Amino acid sequence: MLPEFLQPIPASTIFILLLSMSLTFLTSLTNRLLTNPEKTKAWRKEIAEWNADFQKARRTCDKKLMEKLMKKQKYILQLQSKMMLQSFKLFALFAIPFFLLWQVLLGFYGTSPVAYFPGVGDEISLGFAVFPSIIWWYFLCSTLFGTIFSRVLGLTMEVEK
């Protein structure tokens, strides 16, 4: 179990921030090591171009273009499958450890406040569910660090100008 000094705010806020940062870095680094980001970027670009052409052909009812695109559809589906397989590798590697970690965290913090969001408080209600601060704070930190580490490790596709 975790030490008691990590229970109250601000220690809990900082602990979840650092935990999120560490785990996000670990998953991003593993993603970088287990996949080929350059190849993935090329595949994403090729799929995006095909989708754009497909939408254009549907919008303009261009039968020639549609026929050309349909010949390439099997190849595009294969690329998408390869990309999904790469994502599944990470999921398979981290799913059980993350599940166990969340069991420990939720058992330790329960519904105790971990962070306060200005103007909202320590819980976020989406109408169908109320999320304690540990969930939304971890998600917020993870999203922030995921964006940063993906950029730093070259995992994101740059927008061309």
Backbone bond lengths (Angstrom), bond angles and torsions (degrees), N, CA, C in turn:
res aa  C-N    CA-C-N  psi(-1)  N-CA   C-N-CA  omega(-1)  CA-C   N-CA-C  phi
1 M - - - 1.453 - - 1.532 109.46 -
2 L 1.290 115.27 164.08 1.462 121.12 -177.45 1.530 111.00 -84.73
3 P 1.339 117.43 152.71 1.470 119.96 178.61 1.529 111.56 -66.79
4 E 1.301 116.90 146.39 1.470 123.59 -175.54 1.531 113.51 -61.13
5 F 1.342 117.46 -28.64 1.473 118.45 -177.55 1.527 112.04 -66.48
6 L 1.342 118.06 -13.52 1.467 120.97 178.18 1.528 112.75 -86.10
7 Q 1.321 117.76 -2.31 1.468 121.48 -176.77 1.533 113.56 -75.70
8 P 1.322 119.78 -49.69 1.474 118.16 -175.74 1.529 112.58 -80.19
9 I 1.334 113.40 158.18 1.461 120.78 172.20 1.526 106.51 -72.27
10 P 1.292 124.93 141.42 1.454 130.30 8.16 1.530 114.04 -91.83
11 A 1.348 117.08 -5.35 1.471 118.61 -178.31 1.527 110.92 -60.32
12 S 1.332 116.96 -40.60 1.465 120.36 -179.71 1.527 110.82 -65.87
13 T 1.303 116.79 -39.28 1.467 121.59 179.79 1.525 110.26 -62.17
14 I 1.313 115.84 -47.61 1.469 120.89 -179.02 1.526 110.68 -68.91
15 F 1.336 117.31 -40.34 1.463 120.85 179.37 1.530 111.16 -60.71
16 I 1.327 118.09 -47.34 1.466 121.31 -179.31 1.527 109.83 -66.73
17 L 1.329 117.78 -37.45 1.463 121.13 176.45 1.529 110.21 -60.62
18 L 1.330 117.13 -48.78 1.475 121.02 -179.22 1.528 111.83 -68.03
19 L 1.325 116.81 -37.89 1.465 120.87 176.94 1.526 110.10 -63.60
20 S 1.312 115.84 -46.09 1.467 120.89 178.54 1.518 110.73 -60.90
21 M 1.321 116.61 -44.61 1.458 120.85 179.85 1.531 110.20 -61.77
22 S 1.307 117.42 -44.72 1.468 121.32 -178.87 1.525 111.79 -64.72
23 L 1.312 116.68 -47.17 1.465 120.11 -178.26 1.526 111.90 -68.53
24 T 1.310 116.58 -36.86 1.460 119.89 177.91 1.522 110.41 -67.08
25 F 1.327 116.32 -40.20 1.467 119.28 176.14 1.524 110.68 -63.23
26 L 1.324 116.76 -43.35 1.461 121.11 179.84 1.536 111.10 -61.17
27 T 1.323 117.28 -45.96 1.468 119.21 179.70 1.520 111.46 -68.37
28 S 1.326 118.15 -38.07 1.466 120.90 178.51 1.527 110.88 -66.19
29 L 1.325 116.26 -42.58 1.460 120.27 178.94 1.531 110.61 -65.04
30 T 1.320 116.54 -42.28 1.461 120.65 177.59 1.527 110.27 -62.76
31 N 1.318 116.07 -41.71 1.461 120.99 176.59 1.524 110.41 -58.96
32 R 1.310 115.89 -42.99 1.472 121.12 -179.93 1.536 110.99 -64.65
33 L 1.336 116.38 -38.46 1.459 120.45 -177.17 1.534 113.16 -79.31
34 L 1.334 117.33 -32.38 1.462 120.63 -176.38 1.528 114.13 -90.06
35 T 1.320 116.25 -15.71 1.461 118.92 -178.47 1.519 109.69 -121.73
36 N 1.306 115.24 169.48 1.456 121.04 176.33 1.531 107.54 -108.62
37 P 1.337 117.57 96.11 1.462 120.53 -174.84 1.532 113.89 -58.94
38 E 1.331 116.51 -34.92 1.463 118.84 -179.61 1.536 110.33 -65.09
39 K 1.317 115.30 -43.64 1.462 120.10 178.81 1.532 110.07 -65.26
40 T 1.327 116.06 -42.59 1.464 120.40 179.73 1.528 110.73 -62.19
41 K 1.338 116.79 -41.95 1.471 120.35 177.74 1.517 110.69 -61.23
42 A 1.333 116.65 -43.12 1.463 120.58 179.33 1.526 110.24 -62.99
43 W 1.323 116.49 -41.87 1.468 119.92 178.66 1.527 110.53 -63.89
44 R 1.348 116.92 -44.97 1.471 120.35 179.41 1.523 111.00 -59.39
45 K 1.326 115.27 -42.77 1.464 119.46 -179.37 1.525 110.19 -63.68
46 E 1.320 116.80 -44.91 1.456 121.35 -179.51 1.534 111.01 -63.00
47 I 1.314 116.64 -41.81 1.465 121.01 178.88 1.527 110.13 -66.63
48 A 1.328 117.07 -42.85 1.474 120.82 179.39 1.522 111.04 -62.56
49 E 1.320 117.03 -41.58 1.467 120.36 178.28 1.524 110.78 -64.49
50 W 1.341 116.60 -42.59 1.458 120.36 179.23 1.532 110.14 -63.12
51 N 1.337 116.51 -43.71 1.474 120.28 178.36 1.524 111.86 -62.02
52 A 1.328 116.85 -41.24 1.466 120.36 178.79 1.531 110.16 -63.25
53 D 1.330 116.14 -44.85 1.468 119.85 178.20 1.525 110.75 -64.19
54 F 1.319 116.77 -38.82 1.465 121.21 179.77 1.525 110.57 -63.29
55 Q 1.333 115.82 -44.62 1.475 119.85 178.25 1.523 110.90 -63.51
56 K 1.324 116.28 -40.57 1.464 120.95 178.67 1.531 110.18 -63.04
57 A 1.333 116.90 -43.51 1.465 120.93 179.93 1.515 110.79 -64.08
58 R 1.312 117.80 -39.58 1.475 121.10 177.68 1.517 111.17 -67.26
59 R 1.324 116.07 -41.51 1.459 120.91 -177.61 1.528 111.34 -67.09
60 T 1.334 116.48 -41.17 1.463 120.97 -176.31 1.524 113.32 -93.94
61 C 1.348 116.07 -3.48 1.482 121.55 -177.56 1.529 111.41 56.75
62 D 1.333 115.98 38.82 1.458 121.86 179.42 1.530 108.81 -82.80
63 K 1.331 115.43 100.75 1.469 120.66 -174.72 1.522 111.98 -68.57
64 K 1.317 118.12 -34.66 1.472 120.82 179.01 1.524 110.84 -64.38
65 L 1.317 115.29 -47.57 1.463 120.36 179.51 1.535 110.05 -64.57
66 M 1.318 116.98 -41.63 1.456 120.92 179.87 1.536 110.45 -61.64
67 E 1.303 116.32 -42.17 1.470 120.67 178.71 1.528 110.82 -62.18
68 K 1.323 115.62 -43.42 1.470 121.05 178.60 1.536 110.35 -61.99
69 L 1.318 115.79 -43.10 1.462 120.63 -178.66 1.523 112.15 -68.99
70 M 1.305 117.25 -36.09 1.463 120.63 -179.84 1.534 111.06 -66.14
71 K 1.327 117.00 -29.22 1.463 120.39 176.48 1.537 110.84 -67.61
72 K 1.326 115.72 -29.54 1.461 120.68 -178.16 1.531 112.35 -92.63
73 Q 1.319 117.43 -5.74 1.458 121.11 -174.56 1.532 112.86 -60.47
74 K 1.311 118.13 -41.61 1.467 120.99 179.92 1.526 110.87 -59.92
75 Y 1.313 116.47 -42.69 1.467 121.97 178.25 1.532 110.51 -62.65
76 I 1.332 117.14 -43.24 1.469 121.94 179.54 1.530 109.82 -63.21
77 L 1.314 117.09 -42.39 1.462 120.57 177.49 1.525 111.75 -62.50
78 Q 1.326 116.99 -35.91 1.463 120.86 176.60 1.533 110.58 -65.43
79 L 1.332 116.21 -41.63 1.471 119.56 177.36 1.525 110.49 -61.57
80 Q 1.331 116.68 -43.88 1.455 120.46 179.32 1.529 110.81 -62.19
81 S 1.317 116.79 -38.27 1.470 120.80 177.72 1.523 111.21 -64.50
82 K 1.324 116.58 -41.55 1.472 120.04 178.15 1.522 110.95 -62.64
83 M 1.322 116.01 -40.51 1.461 119.75 179.13 1.535 110.67 -66.12
84 M 1.321 116.72 -40.05 1.462 120.30 178.31 1.527 110.62 -64.58
85 L 1.309 117.21 -37.50 1.464 121.03 178.54 1.526 110.62 -63.30
86 Q 1.326 116.31 -40.76 1.466 119.28 177.41 1.529 110.82 -62.34
87 S 1.330 116.96 -42.24 1.461 120.50 178.20 1.517 110.81 -64.95
88 F 1.317 116.46 -38.29 1.458 120.54 -178.76 1.528 111.36 -65.94
89 K 1.326 117.60 -32.72 1.465 120.54 176.93 1.525 110.13 -55.82
90 L 1.337 116.23 -47.62 1.463 120.45 -179.90 1.515 110.97 -65.73
91 F 1.326 116.10 -43.41 1.459 119.97 179.68 1.525 110.09 -58.39
92 A 1.318 116.91 -47.56 1.464 121.60 -178.13 1.532 111.44 -61.95
93 L 1.318 116.25 -36.28 1.458 121.05 -178.09 1.527 112.55 -72.60
94 F 1.331 116.60 -37.07 1.463 120.62 -171.99 1.523 115.35 -106.71
95 A 1.304 120.11 -10.59 1.468 121.70 -173.50 1.527 112.91 -58.82
96 I 1.307 117.75 -53.59 1.470 120.59 -176.18 1.528 111.63 -67.44
97 P 1.359 119.30 -46.05 1.476 117.40 176.82 1.532 113.26 -59.39
98 F 1.337 117.87 -39.18 1.467 119.84 178.60 1.531 110.54 -66.80
99 F 1.320 116.79 -41.14 1.463 120.33 178.58 1.528 110.06 -59.19
100 L 1.312 117.10 -46.52 1.465 121.09 179.80 1.527 111.28 -64.70
101 L 1.326 116.53 -41.87 1.464 120.36 178.32 1.524 110.59 -59.70
102 W 1.328 117.36 -44.33 1.466 120.51 -179.17 1.522 111.43 -66.99
103 Q 1.316 117.73 -31.73 1.464 119.85 175.44 1.534 109.61 -62.77
104 V 1.330 116.35 -42.91 1.463 120.89 178.99 1.526 110.54 -66.25
105 L 1.342 116.51 -47.62 1.465 120.03 -178.11 1.522 112.58 -62.56
106 L 1.320 116.67 -46.70 1.465 119.47 -179.60 1.528 111.26 -68.02
107 G 1.320 116.40 -32.83 1.465 119.61 175.41 1.523 111.92 -67.44
108 F 1.306 116.70 -37.43 1.463 121.90 -178.59 1.529 111.75 -76.06
109 Y 1.328 117.21 -48.55 1.461 121.06 -175.66 1.522 113.29 -90.32
110 G 1.343 117.29 -31.70 1.456 119.76 -177.78 1.517 110.33 54.62
111 T 1.321 116.17 -124.62 1.467 119.97 178.45 1.527 111.50 -103.24
112 S 1.338 117.01 10.60 1.467 120.10 177.76 1.521 109.63 -62.19
113 P 1.328 117.43 141.32 1.463 119.00 178.54 1.525 111.67 -64.73
114 V 1.311 115.10 136.89 1.461 122.23 178.41 1.522 108.98 -110.58
115 A 1.324 116.04 -32.46 1.455 122.09 179.63 1.525 108.49 -155.79
116 Y 1.329 115.23 155.27 1.461 120.68 175.45 1.512 108.37 -112.44
117 F 1.302 115.54 133.59 1.458 121.05 177.01 1.516 107.10 -101.35
118 P 1.350 118.31 120.82 1.467 120.79 -175.99 1.536 112.23 -53.39
119 G 1.318 115.11 129.45 1.457 120.85 178.31 1.520 113.74 84.87
120 V 1.327 117.97 -11.05 1.463 121.20 -178.27 1.524 111.01 -118.20
121 G 1.319 116.73 -43.65 1.458 120.94 -177.90 1.512 111.54 108.01
122 D 1.340 114.71 -145.09 1.457 118.60 -175.19 1.531 112.91 -106.76
123 E 1.317 117.91 3.00 1.465 121.72 176.13 1.526 108.90 -135.77
124 I 1.323 115.38 148.14 1.460 120.24 176.09 1.520 107.43 -118.83
125 S 1.326 115.38 125.01 1.453 120.96 179.06 1.518 109.10 -105.38
126 L 1.328 115.40 128.19 1.460 120.63 177.57 1.524 111.15 -107.13
127 G 1.320 117.28 18.00 1.450 121.62 -179.98 1.517 112.32 88.87
128 F 1.308 117.13 -49.25 1.459 120.70 -179.41 1.526 112.32 -93.95
129 A 1.329 117.46 -15.19 1.463 120.71 -179.35 1.530 109.53 -158.44
130 V 1.322 114.70 153.58 1.464 121.66 175.35 1.521 106.95 -112.63
131 F 1.320 115.85 126.42 1.457 120.86 -177.57 1.520 109.75 -105.66
132 P 1.343 117.28 122.48 1.458 119.31 176.33 1.524 110.24 -65.68
133 S 1.299 115.49 161.06 1.462 120.04 -173.58 1.517 113.68 -61.24
134 I 1.323 118.75 -28.04 1.469 118.72 179.77 1.525 110.72 -61.16
135 I 1.310 117.56 -37.92 1.469 120.81 -178.30 1.517 110.85 -71.13
136 W 1.348 116.69 -52.47 1.467 116.72 -176.66 1.524 111.88 -71.50
137 W 1.328 118.26 -31.71 1.468 119.38 178.67 1.527 110.63 -67.58
138 Y 1.341 116.71 -43.37 1.463 120.09 177.34 1.535 109.66 -62.42
139 F 1.329 117.01 -45.55 1.468 121.49 -179.91 1.529 111.16 -59.93
140 L 1.320 117.26 -45.00 1.463 121.82 179.25 1.532 111.29 -61.81
141 C 1.328 116.52 -48.15 1.470 121.03 179.38 1.524 110.80 -64.50
142 S 1.321 116.78 -43.00 1.455 121.41 -179.22 1.530 111.29 -63.02
143 T 1.321 116.18 -40.33 1.467 120.09 178.12 1.528 110.80 -64.50
144 L 1.317 116.22 -44.80 1.464 120.91 178.46 1.526 111.12 -59.80
145 F 1.331 116.33 -53.76 1.462 119.47 -177.33 1.518 112.09 -69.62
146 G 1.321 117.10 -32.15 1.465 120.19 176.37 1.514 111.57 -61.00
147 T 1.330 115.85 -41.73 1.460 121.00 177.60 1.523 110.70 -64.30
148 I 1.313 116.21 -46.02 1.471 120.73 -178.93 1.529 111.05 -63.97
149 F 1.338 117.14 -50.82 1.467 120.22 -176.73 1.524 112.04 -67.77
150 S 1.319 117.36 -34.28 1.469 119.63 177.13 1.522 110.27 -63.30
151 R 1.318 116.12 -39.94 1.462 120.44 179.05 1.520 110.53 -68.28
152 V 1.338 116.24 -46.43 1.469 121.53 -178.01 1.534 111.48 -63.97
153 L 1.328 116.99 -40.18 1.462 120.99 -177.50 1.527 113.24 -88.77
154 G 1.325 116.73 4.25 1.468 120.38 175.87 1.514 113.96 70.86
155 L 1.340 116.74 34.66 1.457 120.14 -179.24 1.522 113.27 -95.88
156 T 1.329 117.02 -9.71 1.459 119.60 -178.24 1.509 110.66 -99.16
157 M 1.315 114.94 154.77 1.453 120.25 178.20 1.534 107.65 -88.57
158 E 1.316 116.18 122.07 1.449 120.87 179.67 1.530 110.11 -70.95
159 V 1.316 115.26 142.11 1.458 120.34 177.17 1.518 108.48 -81.40
160 E 1.322 115.47 125.42 1.460 119.05 179.76 1.510 110.21 -82.74
161 K 1.317 115.45 143.09 1.475 119.86 -179.92 1.503 110.48 -108.85
